[in-house]
Amino acid sequence: MAIPTTREDFKDYCLRNLGAPVLEINVDDDQVEDRVDEALDIFRLYHYDGIEKMYLKRQITASTMKITSNNGLSFAGNSKIIGQSSGVVATVYGSQNSVPPYNTDQSILYVGHLAPSVTGRPVGPTVMFTPGETITGTNVSGATVTGTISTATDWFTKGDLENKYIPIDDSVYGVTRVMPLFQGTSSSKSIFDLQYQLRLNDLYDLASTSLIYYTTVMQHLATLDLILNGKPIYRFNRLENKLQLDLDWTNPQKIDVGNYIIVEAYRGLDPVEFKKVWNEPWLKRYTTALIKRQWGTNLKKFSGLQLPGGVTLDGNLLYREAMDEIKQLEDEIQNKSAPLDFMMG
């Protein structure tokens, strides 16, 4: 038996399973493609082998702003710029002495944390520079530097800070956890650091110390950390491809350009990368049944038509057989799904 390892091999296998090339399968190639995509989606949604647990990372990006004066690198990294007509203030990234590094295109400024300069002015999504206005900042020596914002249609492209979300790949089916954005770097949070606790209690030899006490202390610290610091609050809908993080995006102490977001998620297997997906028994049977249903749907339009030799087309019978097979296979995959975790309390 030929083992399918590509999409084309998989399609040929399913068609042979229906009788090709001995029989003419009255299904267009585009229809076969649609049925394969439909089967893969069901496979990833319900089959325990259809997805994998992953830890994805995303580095927070700045927004890009084009200027016509071609002196973008003259603005000092991590300095402030202000729009002369809009009054908007922003932080410069990607220039001299700034991390992370960006390209050296002098007509582009990487900016973030846009805010009005006038006290009391409402801060919202409408806070923005004005195309064509003059911006003023400083260089690494503290001298004043000016530039002119471009009037092109793509003069400003929002980064993660201004979007207030991070994009998620279409292959991700669910997000289960967002790692804390920062750990105990200040004195008020360092008590939750394991090394700090070990040194504080001179726990240099676990063999001579009761693990019961150690475990109890660590559980207590974890509870304190949860109460005092909490966990990142997020919202995710796979149809939007956006991970919404409910935090103060305007506060560089909370989140800033260059920070990494680590996400625990479930991602659908890509059969291009993992070729064994094409040889999964349930997927082969289910896709074959879907193509058979499509075949029956096409033939139903000519039901009762008698061909030369006395052969009569019966698309309805073929359709009903396919529907029974599909129902059986869908019941099978739902009963074989990975069990849910028990909740006790």
Secondary structure as a PSIPRED ss2 file (coil, helix, strand):
# PSIPRED VFORMAT (PSIPRED V4.0)

   1 M C   1.000  0.000  0.000
   2 A C   1.000  0.000  0.000
   3 I C   1.000  0.000  0.000
   4 P C   1.000  0.000  0.000
   5 T C   1.000  0.000  0.000
   6 T C   1.000  0.000  0.000
   7 R H   0.000  1.000  0.000
   8 E H   0.000  1.000  0.000
   9 D H   0.000  1.000  0.000
  10 F H   0.000  1.000  0.000
  11 K H   0.000  1.000  0.000
  12 D H   0.000  1.000  0.000
  13 Y H   0.000  1.000  0.000
  14 C H   0.000  1.000  0.000
  15 L H   0.000  1.000  0.000
  16 R H   0.000  1.000  0.000
  17 N H   0.000  1.000  0.000
  18 L C   1.000  0.000  0.000
  19 G C   1.000  0.000  0.000
  20 A C   1.000  0.000  0.000
  21 P C   1.000  0.000  0.000
  22 V C   1.000  0.000  0.000
  23 L C   1.000  0.000  0.000
  24 E C   1.000  0.000  0.000
  25 I C   1.000  0.000  0.000
  26 N C   1.000  0.000  0.000
  27 V C   1.000  0.000  0.000
  28 D C   1.000  0.000  0.000
  29 D H   0.000  1.000  0.000
  30 D H   0.000  1.000  0.000
  31 Q H   0.000  1.000  0.000
  32 V H   0.000  1.000  0.000
  33 E H   0.000  1.000  0.000
  34 D H   0.000  1.000  0.000
  35 R H   0.000  1.000  0.000
  36 V H   0.000  1.000  0.000
  37 D H   0.000  1.000  0.000
  38 E H   0.000  1.000  0.000
  39 A H   0.000  1.000  0.000
  40 L H   0.000  1.000  0.000
  41 D H   0.000  1.000  0.000
  42 I H   0.000  1.000  0.000
  43 F H   0.000  1.000  0.000
  44 R H   0.000  1.000  0.000
  45 L H   0.000  1.000  0.000
  46 Y H   0.000  1.000  0.000
  47 H C   1.000  0.000  0.000
  48 Y C   1.000  0.000  0.000
  49 D C   1.000  0.000  0.000
  50 G C   1.000  0.000  0.000
  51 I E   0.000  0.000  1.000
  52 E E   0.000  0.000  1.000
  53 K E   0.000  0.000  1.000
  54 M E   0.000  0.000  1.000
  55 Y E   0.000  0.000  1.000
  56 L E   0.000  0.000  1.000
  57 K E   0.000  0.000  1.000
  58 R E   0.000  0.000  1.000
  59 Q E   0.000  0.000  1.000
  60 I C   1.000  0.000  0.000
  61 T C   1.000  0.000  0.000
  62 A C   1.000  0.000  0.000
  63 S E   0.000  0.000  1.000
  64 T E   0.000  0.000  1.000
  65 M E   0.000  0.000  1.000
  66 K E   0.000  0.000  1.000
  67 I E   0.000  0.000  1.000
  68 T C   1.000  0.000  0.000
  69 S C   1.000  0.000  0.000
  70 N C   1.000  0.000  0.000
  71 N C   1.000  0.000  0.000
  72 G H   0.000  1.000  0.000
  73 L H   0.000  1.000  0.000
  74 S H   0.000  1.000  0.000
  75 F C   1.000  0.000  0.000
  76 A E   0.000  0.000  1.000
  77 G C   1.000  0.000  0.000
  78 N C   1.000  0.000  0.000
  79 S C   1.000  0.000  0.000
  80 K E   0.000  0.000  1.000
  81 I E   0.000  0.000  1.000
  82 I E   0.000  0.000  1.000
  83 G E   0.000  0.000  1.000
  84 Q C   1.000  0.000  0.000
  85 S C   1.000  0.000  0.000
  86 S C   1.000  0.000  0.000
  87 G C   1.000  0.000  0.000
  88 V E   0.000  0.000  1.000
  89 V E   0.000  0.000  1.000
  90 A E   0.000  0.000  1.000
  91 T E   0.000  0.000  1.000
  92 V E   0.000  0.000  1.000
  93 Y E   0.000  0.000  1.000
  94 G C   1.000  0.000  0.000
  95 S C   1.000  0.000  0.000
  96 Q E   0.000  0.000  1.000
  97 N C   1.000  0.000  0.000
  98 S C   1.000  0.000  0.000
  99 V C   1.000  0.000  0.000
 100 P C   1.000  0.000  0.000
 101 P C   1.000  0.000  0.000
 102 Y C   1.000  0.000  0.000
 103 N C   1.000  0.000  0.000
 104 T C   1.000  0.000  0.000
 105 D C   1.000  0.000  0.000
 106 Q C   1.000  0.000  0.000
 107 S C   1.000  0.000  0.000
 108 I E   0.000  0.000  1.000
 109 L E   0.000  0.000  1.000
 110 Y E   0.000  0.000  1.000
 111 V E   0.000  0.000  1.000
 112 G E   0.000  0.000  1.000
 113 H E   0.000  0.000  1.000
 114 L E   0.000  0.000  1.000
 115 A E   0.000  0.000  1.000
 116 P E   0.000  0.000  1.000
 117 S C   1.000  0.000  0.000
 118 V C   1.000  0.000  0.000
 119 T C   1.000  0.000  0.000
 120 G C   1.000  0.000  0.000
 121 R C   1.000  0.000  0.000
 122 P C   1.000  0.000  0.000
 123 V C   1.000  0.000  0.000
 124 G C   1.000  0.000  0.000
 125 P C   1.000  0.000  0.000
 126 T C   1.000  0.000  0.000
 127 V C   1.000  0.000  0.000
 128 M C   1.000  0.000  0.000
 129 F C   1.000  0.000  0.000
 130 T C   1.000  0.000  0.000
 131 P C   1.000  0.000  0.000
 132 G C   1.000  0.000  0.000
 133 E C   1.000  0.000  0.000
 134 T E   0.000  0.000  1.000
 135 I E   0.000  0.000  1.000
 136 T E   0.000  0.000  1.000
 137 G E   0.000  0.000  1.000
 138 T E   0.000  0.000  1.000
 139 N C   1.000  0.000  0.000
 140 V C   1.000  0.000  0.000
 141 S C   1.000  0.000  0.000
 142 G C   1.000  0.000  0.000
 143 A C   1.000  0.000  0.000
 144 T E   0.000  0.000  1.000
 145 V E   0.000  0.000  1.000
 146 T E   0.000  0.000  1.000
 147 G E   0.000  0.000  1.000
 148 T E   0.000  0.000  1.000
 149 I E   0.000  0.000  1.000
 150 S C   1.000  0.000  0.000
 151 T C   1.000  0.000  0.000
 152 A C   1.000  0.000  0.000
 153 T C   1.000  0.000  0.000
 154 D C   1.000  0.000  0.000
 155 W C   1.000  0.000  0.000
 156 F E   0.000  0.000  1.000
 157 T E   0.000  0.000  1.000
 158 K C   1.000  0.000  0.000
 159 G C   1.000  0.000  0.000
 160 D H   0.000  1.000  0.000
 161 L H   0.000  1.000  0.000
 162 E H   0.000  1.000  0.000
 163 N H   0.000  1.000  0.000
 164 K C   1.000  0.000  0.000
 165 Y E   0.000  0.000  1.000
 166 I E   0.000  0.000  1.000
 167 P E   0.000  0.000  1.000
 168 I C   1.000  0.000  0.000
 169 D C   1.000  0.000  0.000
 170 D C   1.000  0.000  0.000
 171 S C   1.000  0.000  0.000
 172 V E   0.000  0.000  1.000
 173 Y E   0.000  0.000  1.000
 174 G E   0.000  0.000  1.000
 175 V E   0.000  0.000  1.000
 176 T E   0.000  0.000  1.000
 177 R E   0.000  0.000  1.000
 178 V E   0.000  0.000  1.000
 179 M C   1.000  0.000  0.000
 180 P C   1.000  0.000  0.000
 181 L C   1.000  0.000  0.000
 182 F C   1.000  0.000  0.000
 183 Q C   1.000  0.000  0.000
 184 G C   1.000  0.000  0.000
 185 T C   1.000  0.000  0.000
 186 S C   1.000  0.000  0.000
 187 S C   1.000  0.000  0.000
 188 S C   1.000  0.000  0.000
 189 K C   1.000  0.000  0.000
 190 S H   0.000  1.000  0.000
 191 I H   0.000  1.000  0.000
 192 F H   0.000  1.000  0.000
 193 D C   1.000  0.000  0.000
 194 L H   0.000  1.000  0.000
 195 Q H   0.000  1.000  0.000
 196 Y H   0.000  1.000  0.000
 197 Q H   0.000  1.000  0.000
 198 L H   0.000  1.000  0.000
 199 R H   0.000  1.000  0.000
 200 L H   0.000  1.000  0.000
 201 N C   1.000  0.000  0.000
 202 D C   1.000  0.000  0.000
 203 L C   1.000  0.000  0.000
 204 Y C   1.000  0.000  0.000
 205 D C   1.000  0.000  0.000
 206 L H   0.000  1.000  0.000
 207 A H   0.000  1.000  0.000
 208 S H   0.000  1.000  0.000
 209 T C   1.000  0.000  0.000
 210 S C   1.000  0.000  0.000
 211 L H   0.000  1.000  0.000
 212 I H   0.000  1.000  0.000
 213 Y H   0.000  1.000  0.000
 214 Y H   0.000  1.000  0.000
 215 T H   0.000  1.000  0.000
 216 T H   0.000  1.000  0.000
 217 V H   0.000  1.000  0.000
 218 M H   0.000  1.000  0.000
 219 Q H   0.000  1.000  0.000
 220 H H   0.000  1.000  0.000
 221 L H   0.000  1.000  0.000
 222 A H   0.000  1.000  0.000
 223 T H   0.000  1.000  0.000
 224 L H   0.000  1.000  0.000
 225 D H   0.000  1.000  0.000
 226 L H   0.000  1.000  0.000
 227 I H   0.000  1.000  0.000
 228 L H   0.000  1.000  0.000
 229 N C   1.000  0.000  0.000
 230 G C   1.000  0.000  0.000
 231 K C   1.000  0.000  0.000
 232 P C   1.000  0.000  0.000
 233 I C   1.000  0.000  0.000
 234 Y E   0.000  0.000  1.000
 235 R E   0.000  0.000  1.000
 236 F E   0.000  0.000  1.000
 237 N E   0.000  0.000  1.000
 238 R C   1.000  0.000  0.000
 239 L C   1.000  0.000  0.000
 240 E C   1.000  0.000  0.000
 241 N C   1.000  0.000  0.000
 242 K E   0.000  0.000  1.000
 243 L E   0.000  0.000  1.000
 244 Q E   0.000  0.000  1.000
 245 L E   0.000  0.000  1.000
 246 D C   1.000  0.000  0.000
 247 L C   1.000  0.000  0.000
 248 D C   1.000  0.000  0.000
 249 W C   1.000  0.000  0.000
 250 T C   1.000  0.000  0.000
 251 N C   1.000  0.000  0.000
 252 P C   1.000  0.000  0.000
 253 Q C   1.000  0.000  0.000
 254 K C   1.000  0.000  0.000
 255 I C   1.000  0.000  0.000
 256 D C   1.000  0.000  0.000
 257 V C   1.000  0.000  0.000
 258 G C   1.000  0.000  0.000
 259 N C   1.000  0.000  0.000
 260 Y E   0.000  0.000  1.000
 261 I E   0.000  0.000  1.000
 262 I E   0.000  0.000  1.000
 263 V E   0.000  0.000  1.000
 264 E E   0.000  0.000  1.000
 265 A E   0.000  0.000  1.000
 266 Y E   0.000  0.000  1.000
 267 R E   0.000  0.000  1.000
 268 G E   0.000  0.000  1.000
 269 L C   1.000  0.000  0.000
 270 D C   1.000  0.000  0.000
 271 P C   1.000  0.000  0.000
 272 V C   1.000  0.000  0.000
 273 E C   1.000  0.000  0.000
 274 F C   1.000  0.000  0.000
 275 K H   0.000  1.000  0.000
 276 K H   0.000  1.000  0.000
 277 V H   0.000  1.000  0.000
 278 W H   0.000  1.000  0.000
 279 N H   0.000  1.000  0.000
 280 E C   1.000  0.000  0.000
 281 P H   0.000  1.000  0.000
 282 W H   0.000  1.000  0.000
 283 L H   0.000  1.000  0.000
 284 K H   0.000  1.000  0.000
 285 R H   0.000  1.000  0.000
 286 Y H   0.000  1.000  0.000
 287 T H   0.000  1.000  0.000
 288 T H   0.000  1.000  0.000
 289 A H   0.000  1.000  0.000
 290 L H   0.000  1.000  0.000
 291 I H   0.000  1.000  0.000
 292 K H   0.000  1.000  0.000
 293 R H   0.000  1.000  0.000
 294 Q H   0.000  1.000  0.000
 295 W H   0.000  1.000  0.000
 296 G H   0.000  1.000  0.000
 297 T H   0.000  1.000  0.000
 298 N H   0.000  1.000  0.000
 299 L H   0.000  1.000  0.000
 300 K H   0.000  1.000  0.000
 301 K C   1.000  0.000  0.000
 302 F C   1.000  0.000  0.000
 303 S C   1.000  0.000  0.000
 304 G C   1.000  0.000  0.000
 305 L C   1.000  0.000  0.000
 306 Q E   0.000  0.000  1.000
 307 L C   1.000  0.000  0.000
 308 P C   1.000  0.000  0.000
 309 G C   1.000  0.000  0.000
 310 G C   1.000  0.000  0.000
 311 V C   1.000  0.000  0.000
 312 T E   0.000  0.000  1.000
 313 L C   1.000  0.000  0.000
 314 D C   1.000  0.000  0.000
 315 G H   0.000  1.000  0.000
 316 N H   0.000  1.000  0.000
 317 L H   0.000  1.000  0.000
 318 L H   0.000  1.000  0.000
 319 Y H   0.000  1.000  0.000
 320 R H   0.000  1.000  0.000
 321 E H   0.000  1.000  0.000
 322 A H   0.000  1.000  0.000
 323 M H   0.000  1.000  0.000
 324 D H   0.000  1.000  0.000
 325 E H   0.000  1.000  0.000
 326 I H   0.000  1.000  0.000
 327 K H   0.000  1.000  0.000
 328 Q H   0.000  1.000  0.000
 329 L H   0.000  1.000  0.000
 330 E H   0.000  1.000  0.000
 331 D H   0.000  1.000  0.000
 332 E H   0.000  1.000  0.000
 333 I H   0.000  1.000  0.000
 334 Q H   0.000  1.000  0.000
 335 N H   0.000  1.000  0.000
 336 K C   1.000  0.000  0.000
 337 S C   1.000  0.000  0.000
 338 A C   1.000  0.000  0.000
 339 P C   1.000  0.000  0.000
 340 L C   1.000  0.000  0.000
 341 D C   1.000  0.000  0.000
 342 F C   1.000  0.000  0.000
 343 M C   1.000  0.000  0.000
 344 M C   1.000  0.000  0.000
 345 G C   1.000  0.000  0.000
